[in-house]
Amino acid sequence: MIFAANWKLNKNPEQTRQFFKDFALQLPQNLQSDCIFFPPATNLEAASQSLKDTKIQFGSQNCYLQSSGAFTGEISAQVVKDLGGKYILVGHSERRTYFGENDAFIADKVKYVQSLDLIPVVCIGETLDERLNGKTNEVLYKQLEAITQTVEANKKWIIAYEPVWAIGTGVVAKNEQVQETHAFIREYLIGKSFSQDLPILYGGSVKGVNAAELADIANVNGFLVGGASLEVKSFLEICTAVK
Ligand code: PGA
């Protein structure tokens, strides 16, 4: 299992250090799963220092298509890599909605991130309207088609399926919906001859109380957690709920 924490625009460097100090102390030594944190870019150096001698991984929530230059306000994936980060979150629904990122731009980022030998965690998902109108598979297909145009199949990448209506709403997708959608994504990948064991994470209101049940669903290989990843206790509840 992969437990990924998306902190969004929360915490400062000091709070980041404190979190990791507490988290490292409380994380069960025998936990087999991978934990990956996505702090805000301003806290990446603090994360890097805190996680230096641990097996806990980190990365940034976004990046640009260039490592340096006249791109005011952007994040350099190369610097994330220099700091020891291994992952970049790409195409989160908040990036798509608030910052106008489209499928083509997201696909270019996936390619760029892989070219640096970093691992893109690529988010896909439908809105409530799309789900209610029976368009879920169509939307996911379109998003996947864009990404798989540029992805290098022999380099690592991870998919995070996050129904937009389940993000930060407390409404978690029904087990049946998660099962159907993850199966659809898996079948798509097999059809494209992509690695069958590519991890597919679920995201959207994952908490300690629903983690074990969700983790039991076929093709759910981990979680991308927002709100419940901000406190050590609630994130550990998720990490330890899954057997
Ligand atoms: P949530 O966010 O767990 O708060 O629903 C998930 C995400 O946005 O990745």
Residues whose N, C-alpha, C, O or C-beta is under 5 A from the ligand:
A	BS01	PGA	N6 A166 I167 G168 T169 G203 G204 S205 V206 L224 V225 G226 G227 A228
